[in-house]
């Protein structure tokens, strides 16, 4: 699995993005246009955006590819499909940005620096406890469960610090 991750992401300078939620009943997604803007800003710093999106989410993948020209979708180029691959791919990342979802936990096992975006869910309960984890919780920052209160600038600051 680690060899497959290295084949899929052979270089350095990758920044991961986990943007979709499994539970459709909680509003814990950050707007796609903000992820696109953030990915493009990070691209200007000579980093490569890596998106973790299920293969069957074709429309979202097309949208991102059309707006983030150097975006990679490594899982789409592998016959492997398992949490262990996501964790191994995570080990190839310099940093990741994620909402509260399953991929966040898989990337957390890679023990990489992450910026985590929380809205209605409990960040103290669900965020990985690794070092180099920065939690942006709209409840703490903006006194609101609305994750969309978190701005691109809020996240970008964590890349500049």
Chimera marker file (.cmm) of the C-alpha trace (Angstrom):
<marker_set name="trace">
<marker id="1" x="0.000" y="0.000" z="0.000" r="1" g="1" b="0" radius="0.5"/>
<marker id="2" x="2.853" y="2.395" z="0.788" r="1" g="1" b="0" radius="0.5"/>
<marker id="3" x="4.417" y="1.651" z="-2.606" r="1" g="1" b="0" radius="0.5"/>
<marker id="4" x="1.103" y="2.428" z="-4.288" r="1" g="1" b="0" radius="0.5"/>
<marker id="5" x="0.896" y="5.740" z="-2.394" r="1" g="1" b="0" radius="0.5"/>
<marker id="6" x="4.421" y="6.625" z="-3.533" r="1" g="1" b="0" radius="0.5"/>
<marker id="7" x="3.522" y="5.732" z="-7.129" r="1" g="1" b="0" radius="0.5"/>
<marker id="8" x="0.456" y="7.957" z="-6.960" r="1" g="1" b="0" radius="0.5"/>
<marker id="9" x="2.211" y="10.851" z="-5.184" r="1" g="1" b="0" radius="0.5"/>
<marker id="10" x="5.917" y="10.480" z="-6.061" r="1" g="1" b="0" radius="0.5"/>
<marker id="11" x="7.134" y="14.003" z="-5.227" r="1" g="1" b="0" radius="0.5"/>
<marker id="12" x="7.047" y="16.528" z="-2.384" r="1" g="1" b="0" radius="0.5"/>
<marker id="13" x="4.900" y="19.603" z="-1.834" r="1" g="1" b="0" radius="0.5"/>
<marker id="14" x="1.436" y="18.030" z="-1.747" r="1" g="1" b="0" radius="0.5"/>
<marker id="15" x="-1.401" y="19.614" z="0.236" r="1" g="1" b="0" radius="0.5"/>
<marker id="16" x="-4.423" y="17.422" z="0.890" r="1" g="1" b="0" radius="0.5"/>
<marker id="17" x="-8.068" y="18.456" z="0.818" r="1" g="1" b="0" radius="0.5"/>
<marker id="18" x="-10.902" y="16.388" z="2.253" r="1" g="1" b="0" radius="0.5"/>
<marker id="19" x="-14.106" y="18.193" z="1.482" r="1" g="1" b="0" radius="0.5"/>
<marker id="20" x="-17.119" y="15.858" z="1.479" r="1" g="1" b="0" radius="0.5"/>
<marker id="21" x="-19.161" y="14.639" z="4.387" r="1" g="1" b="0" radius="0.5"/>
<marker id="22" x="-20.777" y="11.255" z="4.849" r="1" g="1" b="0" radius="0.5"/>
<marker id="23" x="-23.599" y="12.382" z="7.133" r="1" g="1" b="0" radius="0.5"/>
<marker id="24" x="-25.913" y="14.442" z="4.949" r="1" g="1" b="0" radius="0.5"/>
<marker id="25" x="-28.026" y="15.578" z="7.895" r="1" g="1" b="0" radius="0.5"/>
<marker id="26" x="-25.458" y="17.785" z="9.608" r="1" g="1" b="0" radius="0.5"/>
<marker id="27" x="-24.322" y="20.986" z="7.943" r="1" g="1" b="0" radius="0.5"/>
<marker id="28" x="-20.607" y="20.458" z="8.349" r="1" g="1" b="0" radius="0.5"/>
<marker id="29" x="-19.448" y="21.059" z="4.788" r="1" g="1" b="0" radius="0.5"/>
<marker id="30" x="-17.424" y="24.118" z="3.869" r="1" g="1" b="0" radius="0.5"/>
<marker id="31" x="-18.407" y="25.635" z="0.491" r="1" g="1" b="0" radius="0.5"/>
<marker id="32" x="-16.665" y="24.109" z="-2.533" r="1" g="1" b="0" radius="0.5"/>
<marker id="33" x="-15.820" y="27.548" z="-3.943" r="1" g="1" b="0" radius="0.5"/>
<marker id="34" x="-13.750" y="28.240" z="-0.815" r="1" g="1" b="0" radius="0.5"/>
<marker id="35" x="-11.832" y="24.978" z="-1.202" r="1" g="1" b="0" radius="0.5"/>
<marker id="36" x="-11.213" y="25.894" z="-4.855" r="1" g="1" b="0" radius="0.5"/>
<marker id="37" x="-9.977" y="29.371" z="-3.910" r="1" g="1" b="0" radius="0.5"/>
<marker id="38" x="-7.744" y="27.964" z="-1.170" r="1" g="1" b="0" radius="0.5"/>
<marker id="39" x="-6.326" y="25.291" z="-3.510" r="1" g="1" b="0" radius="0.5"/>
<marker id="40" x="-5.523" y="27.898" z="-6.151" r="1" g="1" b="0" radius="0.5"/>
<marker id="41" x="-3.831" y="30.173" z="-3.605" r="1" g="1" b="0" radius="0.5"/>
<marker id="42" x="-1.784" y="27.255" z="-2.329" r="1" g="1" b="0" radius="0.5"/>
<marker id="43" x="-0.874" y="26.321" z="-5.916" r="1" g="1" b="0" radius="0.5"/>
<marker id="44" x="0.693" y="29.766" z="-6.282" r="1" g="1" b="0" radius="0.5"/>
<marker id="45" x="3.077" y="28.758" z="-3.473" r="1" g="1" b="0" radius="0.5"/>
<marker id="46" x="4.325" y="25.874" z="-5.655" r="1" g="1" b="0" radius="0.5"/>
<marker id="47" x="2.249" y="23.294" z="-3.810" r="1" g="1" b="0" radius="0.5"/>
<marker id="48" x="0.075" y="20.646" z="-5.463" r="1" g="1" b="0" radius="0.5"/>
<marker id="49" x="-3.531" y="20.269" z="-4.253" r="1" g="1" b="0" radius="0.5"/>
<marker id="50" x="-4.525" y="16.648" z="-3.664" r="1" g="1" b="0" radius="0.5"/>
<marker id="51" x="-8.248" y="15.981" z="-3.307" r="1" g="1" b="0" radius="0.5"/>
<marker id="52" x="-9.710" y="12.976" z="-1.535" r="1" g="1" b="0" radius="0.5"/>
<marker id="53" x="-13.014" y="12.448" z="-3.316" r="1" g="1" b="0" radius="0.5"/>
<marker id="54" x="-14.748" y="9.148" z="-3.995" r="1" g="1" b="0" radius="0.5"/>
<marker id="55" x="-14.468" y="7.895" z="-7.568" r="1" g="1" b="0" radius="0.5"/>
<marker id="56" x="-18.231" y="7.934" z="-8.059" r="1" g="1" b="0" radius="0.5"/>
<marker id="57" x="-18.496" y="11.651" z="-7.228" r="1" g="1" b="0" radius="0.5"/>
<marker id="58" x="-17.954" y="12.501" z="-10.897" r="1" g="1" b="0" radius="0.5"/>
<marker id="59" x="-19.607" y="15.927" z="-11.038" r="1" g="1" b="0" radius="0.5"/>
<marker id="60" x="-17.667" y="17.306" z="-8.083" r="1" g="1" b="0" radius="0.5"/>
<marker id="61" x="-14.417" y="15.945" z="-9.511" r="1" g="1" b="0" radius="0.5"/>
<marker id="62" x="-15.142" y="17.569" z="-12.891" r="1" g="1" b="0" radius="0.5"/>
<marker id="63" x="-15.939" y="20.881" z="-11.209" r="1" g="1" b="0" radius="0.5"/>
<marker id="64" x="-12.699" y="20.902" z="-9.245" r="1" g="1" b="0" radius="0.5"/>
<marker id="65" x="-10.607" y="19.833" z="-12.255" r="1" g="1" b="0" radius="0.5"/>
<marker id="66" x="-12.080" y="22.698" z="-14.274" r="1" g="1" b="0" radius="0.5"/>
<marker id="67" x="-11.230" y="25.264" z="-11.592" r="1" g="1" b="0" radius="0.5"/>
<marker id="68" x="-7.989" y="23.922" z="-10.049" r="1" g="1" b="0" radius="0.5"/>
<marker id="69" x="-5.808" y="23.019" z="-12.996" r="1" g="1" b="0" radius="0.5"/>
<marker id="70" x="-3.069" y="21.153" z="-11.113" r="1" g="1" b="0" radius="0.5"/>
<marker id="71" x="-5.430" y="19.248" z="-8.787" r="1" g="1" b="0" radius="0.5"/>
<marker id="72" x="-4.702" y="15.569" z="-8.259" r="1" g="1" b="0" radius="0.5"/>
<marker id="73" x="-7.152" y="12.814" z="-7.370" r="1" g="1" b="0" radius="0.5"/>
<marker id="74" x="-4.789" y="9.930" z="-6.560" r="1" g="1" b="0" radius="0.5"/>
<marker id="75" x="-7.422" y="7.391" z="-5.528" r="1" g="1" b="0" radius="0.5"/>
<marker id="76" x="-8.969" y="7.696" z="-9.002" r="1" g="1" b="0" radius="0.5"/>
<marker id="77" x="-5.784" y="6.210" z="-10.496" r="1" g="1" b="0" radius="0.5"/>
<marker id="78" x="-5.541" y="3.124" z="-8.309" r="1" g="1" b="0" radius="0.5"/>
<marker id="79" x="-7.246" y="-0.237" z="-8.194" r="1" g="1" b="0" radius="0.5"/>
<marker id="80" x="-6.903" y="-0.143" z="-4.420" r="1" g="1" b="0" radius="0.5"/>
<marker id="81" x="-9.807" y="1.346" z="-2.525" r="1" g="1" b="0" radius="0.5"/>
<marker id="82" x="-9.414" y="1.244" z="1.230" r="1" g="1" b="0" radius="0.5"/>
<marker id="83" x="-8.783" y="3.383" z="4.313" r="1" g="1" b="0" radius="0.5"/>
<marker id="84" x="-5.188" y="2.121" z="4.459" r="1" g="1" b="0" radius="0.5"/>
<marker id="85" x="-4.487" y="3.687" z="1.049" r="1" g="1" b="0" radius="0.5"/>
<marker id="86" x="-5.900" y="7.032" z="2.217" r="1" g="1" b="0" radius="0.5"/>
<marker id="87" x="-3.646" y="6.909" z="5.290" r="1" g="1" b="0" radius="0.5"/>
<marker id="88" x="-0.610" y="5.966" z="3.176" r="1" g="1" b="0" radius="0.5"/>
<marker id="89" x="-1.405" y="8.812" z="0.765" r="1" g="1" b="0" radius="0.5"/>
<marker id="90" x="-1.684" y="11.074" z="3.804" r="1" g="1" b="0" radius="0.5"/>
<marker id="91" x="1.891" y="10.235" z="4.729" r="1" g="1" b="0" radius="0.5"/>
<marker id="92" x="2.936" y="11.700" z="1.359" r="1" g="1" b="0" radius="0.5"/>
<marker id="93" x="1.306" y="15.081" z="2.172" r="1" g="1" b="0" radius="0.5"/>
<marker id="94" x="3.006" y="18.132" z="3.609" r="1" g="1" b="0" radius="0.5"/>
<marker id="95" x="-0.249" y="19.257" z="5.220" r="1" g="1" b="0" radius="0.5"/>
<marker id="96" x="-4.002" y="18.676" z="4.874" r="1" g="1" b="0" radius="0.5"/>
<marker id="97" x="-7.192" y="20.684" z="5.233" r="1" g="1" b="0" radius="0.5"/>
<marker id="98" x="-10.335" y="18.781" z="6.150" r="1" g="1" b="0" radius="0.5"/>
<marker id="99" x="-13.828" y="19.092" z="7.443" r="1" g="1" b="0" radius="0.5"/>
<marker id="100" x="-14.984" y="16.676" z="10.153" r="1" g="1" b="0" radius="0.5"/>
<marker id="101" x="-15.350" y="13.430" z="8.208" r="1" g="1" b="0" radius="0.5"/>
<marker id="102" x="-13.989" y="9.903" z="7.903" r="1" g="1" b="0" radius="0.5"/>
<marker id="103" x="-11.063" y="10.911" z="5.697" r="1" g="1" b="0" radius="0.5"/>
<marker id="104" x="-9.974" y="13.368" z="8.405" r="1" g="1" b="0" radius="0.5"/>
<marker id="105" x="-9.552" y="10.408" z="10.753" r="1" g="1" b="0" radius="0.5"/>
<marker id="106" x="-7.649" y="8.384" z="8.141" r="1" g="1" b="0" radius="0.5"/>
<marker id="107" x="-5.310" y="11.325" z="7.509" r="1" g="1" b="0" radius="0.5"/>
<marker id="108" x="-4.980" y="11.759" z="11.259" r="1" g="1" b="0" radius="0.5"/>
<marker id="109" x="-3.443" y="8.281" z="11.406" r="1" g="1" b="0" radius="0.5"/>
<marker id="110" x="-0.705" y="9.587" z="9.080" r="1" g="1" b="0" radius="0.5"/>
<marker id="111" x="0.228" y="12.080" z="11.836" r="1" g="1" b="0" radius="0.5"/>
<marker id="112" x="0.719" y="14.971" z="9.425" r="1" g="1" b="0" radius="0.5"/>
<marker id="113" x="0.021" y="18.664" z="10.102" r="1" g="1" b="0" radius="0.5"/>
<marker id="114" x="-3.649" y="19.417" z="9.479" r="1" g="1" b="0" radius="0.5"/>
<marker id="115" x="-6.037" y="22.346" z="9.548" r="1" g="1" b="0" radius="0.5"/>
<marker id="116" x="-9.466" y="21.075" z="10.550" r="1" g="1" b="0" radius="0.5"/>
<marker id="117" x="-12.713" y="22.930" z="9.986" r="1" g="1" b="0" radius="0.5"/>
<marker id="118" x="-15.543" y="22.376" z="12.444" r="1" g="1" b="0" radius="0.5"/>
<marker id="119" x="-19.032" y="23.816" z="12.646" r="1" g="1" b="0" radius="0.5"/>
<marker id="120" x="-21.869" y="21.941" z="14.343" r="1" g="1" b="0" radius="0.5"/>
<marker id="121" x="-19.853" y="18.952" z="15.566" r="1" g="1" b="0" radius="0.5"/>
<marker id="122" x="-17.721" y="18.829" z="18.703" r="1" g="1" b="0" radius="0.5"/>
<marker id="123" x="-14.097" y="19.513" z="17.749" r="1" g="1" b="0" radius="0.5"/>
<marker id="124" x="-12.829" y="18.576" z="21.208" r="1" g="1" b="0" radius="0.5"/>
<marker id="125" x="-14.412" y="15.146" z="20.841" r="1" g="1" b="0" radius="0.5"/>
<marker id="126" x="-13.764" y="14.403" z="17.162" r="1" g="1" b="0" radius="0.5"/>
<marker id="127" x="-10.509" y="16.137" z="16.139" r="1" g="1" b="0" radius="0.5"/>
<marker id="128" x="-7.405" y="13.927" z="16.141" r="1" g="1" b="0" radius="0.5"/>
<marker id="129" x="-5.194" y="14.586" z="19.158" r="1" g="1" b="0" radius="0.5"/>
<marker id="130" x="-1.901" y="14.599" z="17.209" r="1" g="1" b="0" radius="0.5"/>
<marker id="131" x="0.585" y="17.437" z="17.428" r="1" g="1" b="0" radius="0.5"/>
<marker id="132" x="0.499" y="19.926" z="14.527" r="1" g="1" b="0" radius="0.5"/>
<marker id="133" x="-3.301" y="19.870" z="14.407" r="1" g="1" b="0" radius="0.5"/>
<marker id="134" x="-4.936" y="23.272" z="14.107" r="1" g="1" b="0" radius="0.5"/>
<marker id="135" x="-8.663" y="23.338" z="14.726" r="1" g="1" b="0" radius="0.5"/>
<marker id="136" x="-10.741" y="26.173" z="13.319" r="1" g="1" b="0" radius="0.5"/>
<marker id="137" x="-14.071" y="25.782" z="15.079" r="1" g="1" b="0" radius="0.5"/>
<marker id="138" x="-16.769" y="28.270" z="14.100" r="1" g="1" b="0" radius="0.5"/>
<marker id="139" x="-18.334" y="27.854" z="17.543" r="1" g="1" b="0" radius="0.5"/>
<marker id="140" x="-15.166" y="29.121" z="19.201" r="1" g="1" b="0" radius="0.5"/>
<marker id="141" x="-14.127" y="31.713" z="16.603" r="1" g="1" b="0" radius="0.5"/>
<marker id="142" x="-17.521" y="33.104" z="15.589" r="1" g="1" b="0" radius="0.5"/>
<marker id="143" x="-19.877" y="31.823" z="18.313" r="1" g="1" b="0" radius="0.5"/>
<marker id="144" x="-21.861" y="30.022" z="15.591" r="1" g="1" b="0" radius="0.5"/>
<marker id="145" x="-22.368" y="26.425" z="14.511" r="1" g="1" b="0" radius="0.5"/>
<marker id="146" x="-22.284" y="27.689" z="10.903" r="1" g="1" b="0" radius="0.5"/>
<marker id="147" x="-19.020" y="26.372" z="9.444" r="1" g="1" b="0" radius="0.5"/>
<marker id="148" x="-19.345" y="28.830" z="6.552" r="1" g="1" b="0" radius="0.5"/>
<marker id="149" x="-18.412" y="31.624" z="8.960" r="1" g="1" b="0" radius="0.5"/>
<marker id="150" x="-14.808" y="30.340" z="8.650" r="1" g="1" b="0" radius="0.5"/>
<marker id="151" x="-13.137" y="32.284" z="5.837" r="1" g="1" b="0" radius="0.5"/>
<marker id="152" x="-10.473" y="31.317" z="3.318" r="1" g="1" b="0" radius="0.5"/>
<marker id="153" x="-8.297" y="33.902" z="5.072" r="1" g="1" b="0" radius="0.5"/>
<marker id="154" x="-8.749" y="32.103" z="8.407" r="1" g="1" b="0" radius="0.5"/>
<marker id="155" x="-7.433" y="28.890" z="6.842" r="1" g="1" b="0" radius="0.5"/>
<marker id="156" x="-4.714" y="30.567" z="4.793" r="1" g="1" b="0" radius="0.5"/>
<marker id="157" x="-3.295" y="32.198" z="7.950" r="1" g="1" b="0" radius="0.5"/>
<marker id="158" x="-2.450" y="28.712" z="9.184" r="1" g="1" b="0" radius="0.5"/>
<marker id="159" x="-0.313" y="28.140" z="6.092" r="1" g="1" b="0" radius="0.5"/>
<marker id="160" x="1.590" y="31.361" z="6.662" r="1" g="1" b="0" radius="0.5"/>
<marker id="161" x="2.347" y="30.817" z="10.345" r="1" g="1" b="0" radius="0.5"/>
<link id1="1" id2="2" r="1" g="1" b="0" radius="0.2"/>
<link id1="2" id2="3" r="1" g="1" b="0" radius="0.2"/>
<link id1="3" id2="4" r="1" g="1" b="0" radius="0.2"/>
<link id1="4" id2="5" r="1" g="1" b="0" radius="0.2"/>
<link id1="5" id2="6" r="1" g="1" b="0" radius="0.2"/>
<link id1="6" id2="7" r="1" g="1" b="0" radius="0.2"/>
<link id1="7" id2="8" r="1" g="1" b="0" radius="0.2"/>
<link id1="8" id2="9" r="1" g="1" b="0" radius="0.2"/>
<link id1="9" id2="10" r="1" g="1" b="0" radius="0.2"/>
<link id1="10" id2="11" r="1" g="1" b="0" radius="0.2"/>
<link id1="11" id2="12" r="1" g="1" b="0" radius="0.2"/>
<link id1="12" id2="13" r="1" g="1" b="0" radius="0.2"/>
<link id1="13" id2="14" r="1" g="1" b="0" radius="0.2"/>
<link id1="14" id2="15" r="1" g="1" b="0" radius="0.2"/>
<link id1="15" id2="16" r="1" g="1" b="0" radius="0.2"/>
<link id1="16" id2="17" r="1" g="1" b="0" radius="0.2"/>
<link id1="17" id2="18" r="1" g="1" b="0" radius="0.2"/>
<link id1="18" id2="19" r="1" g="1" b="0" radius="0.2"/>
<link id1="19" id2="20" r="1" g="1" b="0" radius="0.2"/>
<link id1="20" id2="21" r="1" g="1" b="0" radius="0.2"/>
<link id1="21" id2="22" r="1" g="1" b="0" radius="0.2"/>
<link id1="22" id2="23" r="1" g="1" b="0" radius="0.2"/>
<link id1="23" id2="24" r="1" g="1" b="0" radius="0.2"/>
<link id1="24" id2="25" r="1" g="1" b="0" radius="0.2"/>
<link id1="25" id2="26" r="1" g="1" b="0" radius="0.2"/>
<link id1="26" id2="27" r="1" g="1" b="0" radius="0.2"/>
<link id1="27" id2="28" r="1" g="1" b="0" radius="0.2"/>
<link id1="28" id2="29" r="1" g="1" b="0" radius="0.2"/>
<link id1="29" id2="30" r="1" g="1" b="0" radius="0.2"/>
<link id1="30" id2="31" r="1" g="1" b="0" radius="0.2"/>
<link id1="31" id2="32" r="1" g="1" b="0" radius="0.2"/>
<link id1="32" id2="33" r="1" g="1" b="0" radius="0.2"/>
<link id1="33" id2="34" r="1" g="1" b="0" radius="0.2"/>
<link id1="34" id2="35" r="1" g="1" b="0" radius="0.2"/>
<link id1="35" id2="36" r="1" g="1" b="0" radius="0.2"/>
<link id1="36" id2="37" r="1" g="1" b="0" radius="0.2"/>
<link id1="37" id2="38" r="1" g="1" b="0" radius="0.2"/>
<link id1="38" id2="39" r="1" g="1" b="0" radius="0.2"/>
<link id1="39" id2="40" r="1" g="1" b="0" radius="0.2"/>
<link id1="40" id2="41" r="1" g="1" b="0" radius="0.2"/>
<link id1="41" id2="42" r="1" g="1" b="0" radius="0.2"/>
<link id1="42" id2="43" r="1" g="1" b="0" radius="0.2"/>
<link id1="43" id2="44" r="1" g="1" b="0" radius="0.2"/>
<link id1="44" id2="45" r="1" g="1" b="0" radius="0.2"/>
<link id1="45" id2="46" r="1" g="1" b="0" radius="0.2"/>
<link id1="46" id2="47" r="1" g="1" b="0" radius="0.2"/>
<link id1="47" id2="48" r="1" g="1" b="0" radius="0.2"/>
<link id1="48" id2="49" r="1" g="1" b="0" radius="0.2"/>
<link id1="49" id2="50" r="1" g="1" b="0" radius="0.2"/>
<link id1="50" id2="51" r="1" g="1" b="0" radius="0.2"/>
<link id1="51" id2="52" r="1" g="1" b="0" radius="0.2"/>
<link id1="52" id2="53" r="1" g="1" b="0" radius="0.2"/>
<link id1="53" id2="54" r="1" g="1" b="0" radius="0.2"/>
<link id1="54" id2="55" r="1" g="1" b="0" radius="0.2"/>
<link id1="55" id2="56" r="1" g="1" b="0" radius="0.2"/>
<link id1="56" id2="57" r="1" g="1" b="0" radius="0.2"/>
<link id1="57" id2="58" r="1" g="1" b="0" radius="0.2"/>
<link id1="58" id2="59" r="1" g="1" b="0" radius="0.2"/>
<link id1="59" id2="60" r="1" g="1" b="0" radius="0.2"/>
<link id1="60" id2="61" r="1" g="1" b="0" radius="0.2"/>
<link id1="61" id2="62" r="1" g="1" b="0" radius="0.2"/>
<link id1="62" id2="63" r="1" g="1" b="0" radius="0.2"/>
<link id1="63" id2="64" r="1" g="1" b="0" radius="0.2"/>
<link id1="64" id2="65" r="1" g="1" b="0" radius="0.2"/>
<link id1="65" id2="66" r="1" g="1" b="0" radius="0.2"/>
<link id1="66" id2="67" r="1" g="1" b="0" radius="0.2"/>
<link id1="67" id2="68" r="1" g="1" b="0" radius="0.2"/>
<link id1="68" id2="69" r="1" g="1" b="0" radius="0.2"/>
<link id1="69" id2="70" r="1" g="1" b="0" radius="0.2"/>
<link id1="70" id2="71" r="1" g="1" b="0" radius="0.2"/>
<link id1="71" id2="72" r="1" g="1" b="0" radius="0.2"/>
<link id1="72" id2="73" r="1" g="1" b="0" radius="0.2"/>
<link id1="73" id2="74" r="1" g="1" b="0" radius="0.2"/>
<link id1="74" id2="75" r="1" g="1" b="0" radius="0.2"/>
<link id1="75" id2="76" r="1" g="1" b="0" radius="0.2"/>
<link id1="76" id2="77" r="1" g="1" b="0" radius="0.2"/>
<link id1="77" id2="78" r="1" g="1" b="0" radius="0.2"/>
<link id1="78" id2="79" r="1" g="1" b="0" radius="0.2"/>
<link id1="79" id2="80" r="1" g="1" b="0" radius="0.2"/>
<link id1="80" id2="81" r="1" g="1" b="0" radius="0.2"/>
<link id1="81" id2="82" r="1" g="1" b="0" radius="0.2"/>
<link id1="82" id2="83" r="1" g="1" b="0" radius="0.2"/>
<link id1="83" id2="84" r="1" g="1" b="0" radius="0.2"/>
<link id1="84" id2="85" r="1" g="1" b="0" radius="0.2"/>
<link id1="85" id2="86" r="1" g="1" b="0" radius="0.2"/>
<link id1="86" id2="87" r="1" g="1" b="0" radius="0.2"/>
<link id1="87" id2="88" r="1" g="1" b="0" radius="0.2"/>
<link id1="88" id2="89" r="1" g="1" b="0" radius="0.2"/>
<link id1="89" id2="90" r="1" g="1" b="0" radius="0.2"/>
<link id1="90" id2="91" r="1" g="1" b="0" radius="0.2"/>
<link id1="91" id2="92" r="1" g="1" b="0" radius="0.2"/>
<link id1="92" id2="93" r="1" g="1" b="0" radius="0.2"/>
<link id1="93" id2="94" r="1" g="1" b="0" radius="0.2"/>
<link id1="94" id2="95" r="1" g="1" b="0" radius="0.2"/>
<link id1="95" id2="96" r="1" g="1" b="0" radius="0.2"/>
<link id1="96" id2="97" r="1" g="1" b="0" radius="0.2"/>
<link id1="97" id2="98" r="1" g="1" b="0" radius="0.2"/>
<link id1="98" id2="99" r="1" g="1" b="0" radius="0.2"/>
<link id1="99" id2="100" r="1" g="1" b="0" radius="0.2"/>
<link id1="100" id2="101" r="1" g="1" b="0" radius="0.2"/>
<link id1="101" id2="102" r="1" g="1" b="0" radius="0.2"/>
<link id1="102" id2="103" r="1" g="1" b="0" radius="0.2"/>
<link id1="103" id2="104" r="1" g="1" b="0" radius="0.2"/>
<link id1="104" id2="105" r="1" g="1" b="0" radius="0.2"/>
<link id1="105" id2="106" r="1" g="1" b="0" radius="0.2"/>
<link id1="106" id2="107" r="1" g="1" b="0" radius="0.2"/>
<link id1="107" id2="108" r="1" g="1" b="0" radius="0.2"/>
<link id1="108" id2="109" r="1" g="1" b="0" radius="0.2"/>
<link id1="109" id2="110" r="1" g="1" b="0" radius="0.2"/>
<link id1="110" id2="111" r="1" g="1" b="0" radius="0.2"/>
<link id1="111" id2="112" r="1" g="1" b="0" radius="0.2"/>
<link id1="112" id2="113" r="1" g="1" b="0" radius="0.2"/>
<link id1="113" id2="114" r="1" g="1" b="0" radius="0.2"/>
<link id1="114" id2="115" r="1" g="1" b="0" radius="0.2"/>
<link id1="115" id2="116" r="1" g="1" b="0" radius="0.2"/>
<link id1="116" id2="117" r="1" g="1" b="0" radius="0.2"/>
<link id1="117" id2="118" r="1" g="1" b="0" radius="0.2"/>
<link id1="118" id2="119" r="1" g="1" b="0" radius="0.2"/>
<link id1="119" id2="120" r="1" g="1" b="0" radius="0.2"/>
<link id1="120" id2="121" r="1" g="1" b="0" radius="0.2"/>
<link id1="121" id2="122" r="1" g="1" b="0" radius="0.2"/>
<link id1="122" id2="123" r="1" g="1" b="0" radius="0.2"/>
<link id1="123" id2="124" r="1" g="1" b="0" radius="0.2"/>
<link id1="124" id2="125" r="1" g="1" b="0" radius="0.2"/>
<link id1="125" id2="126" r="1" g="1" b="0" radius="0.2"/>
<link id1="126" id2="127" r="1" g="1" b="0" radius="0.2"/>
<link id1="127" id2="128" r="1" g="1" b="0" radius="0.2"/>
<link id1="128" id2="129" r="1" g="1" b="0" radius="0.2"/>
<link id1="129" id2="130" r="1" g="1" b="0" radius="0.2"/>
<link id1="130" id2="131" r="1" g="1" b="0" radius="0.2"/>
<link id1="131" id2="132" r="1" g="1" b="0" radius="0.2"/>
<link id1="132" id2="133" r="1" g="1" b="0" radius="0.2"/>
<link id1="133" id2="134" r="1" g="1" b="0" radius="0.2"/>
<link id1="134" id2="135" r="1" g="1" b="0" radius="0.2"/>
<link id1="135" id2="136" r="1" g="1" b="0" radius="0.2"/>
<link id1="136" id2="137" r="1" g="1" b="0" radius="0.2"/>
<link id1="137" id2="138" r="1" g="1" b="0" radius="0.2"/>
<link id1="138" id2="139" r="1" g="1" b="0" radius="0.2"/>
<link id1="139" id2="140" r="1" g="1" b="0" radius="0.2"/>
<link id1="140" id2="141" r="1" g="1" b="0" radius="0.2"/>
<link id1="141" id2="142" r="1" g="1" b="0" radius="0.2"/>
<link id1="142" id2="143" r="1" g="1" b="0" radius="0.2"/>
<link id1="143" id2="144" r="1" g="1" b="0" radius="0.2"/>
<link id1="144" id2="145" r="1" g="1" b="0" radius="0.2"/>
<link id1="145" id2="146" r="1" g="1" b="0" radius="0.2"/>
<link id1="146" id2="147" r="1" g="1" b="0" radius="0.2"/>
<link id1="147" id2="148" r="1" g="1" b="0" radius="0.2"/>
<link id1="148" id2="149" r="1" g="1" b="0" radius="0.2"/>
<link id1="149" id2="150" r="1" g="1" b="0" radius="0.2"/>
<link id1="150" id2="151" r="1" g="1" b="0" radius="0.2"/>
<link id1="151" id2="152" r="1" g="1" b="0" radius="0.2"/>
<link id1="152" id2="153" r="1" g="1" b="0" radius="0.2"/>
<link id1="153" id2="154" r="1" g="1" b="0" radius="0.2"/>
<link id1="154" id2="155" r="1" g="1" b="0" radius="0.2"/>
<link id1="155" id2="156" r="1" g="1" b="0" radius="0.2"/>
<link id1="156" id2="157" r="1" g="1" b="0" radius="0.2"/>
<link id1="157" id2="158" r="1" g="1" b="0" radius="0.2"/>
<link id1="158" id2="159" r="1" g="1" b="0" radius="0.2"/>
<link id1="159" id2="160" r="1" g="1" b="0" radius="0.2"/>
<link id1="160" id2="161" r="1" g="1" b="0" radius="0.2"/>
</marker_set>
